[in-house]
């Protein structure tokens, strides 16, 4: 489990091995075949790492466009003029919870790119469709958890996350009734 970096910049949160570890059976059954694909990657690992790079870009964009990222920028004092000038999310500033980003990237590769290539969408009960739903659920759950717990991001870029850079949002799991559902009798 390691981030892949080139020139000091994070290009992927997961390696091919990380993705293989999430669902080994898809690779053992040889459902992925590059023999007749033009411009095919040299190996399955190379292909998986390309997909991990695409998924990393997708995760970074999801973070940048989230309201939670905007809230975090305001919390740490980063100013921006409009929604069009929101600073990019810098993957190099992830200090804590790197294994969670690796897992999220692997789940994303499986549900967004890899499993749809072999899934039988005509049968919603097929194993592949069930796996897509499972990995999508795991991806979304981990993404929401990381967005609620900004204790992993070093906004100053000094290599540590100080207390002033930590932002935690607690979720209420308790259901309450709103005023709209209360009936008053006079």
Secondary structure, DSSP 4 states (H G I P E B T S, - for coil): ---EEETTEEEES--HHHHHHH-THHHHTT----TT-TT--SSHHHHHHHHHHHHHHHHHHHHHTSHHHHHHHHHHT---SSGGGPPPP-GGGB-S-HHHHHHHHHHHIIIIIIGGGT--TT-TTSHHHHHHHHHHHHHHHHHHHHHHEE-SB-TT-SSS--GGG-EE-PPP-S----GGG-----
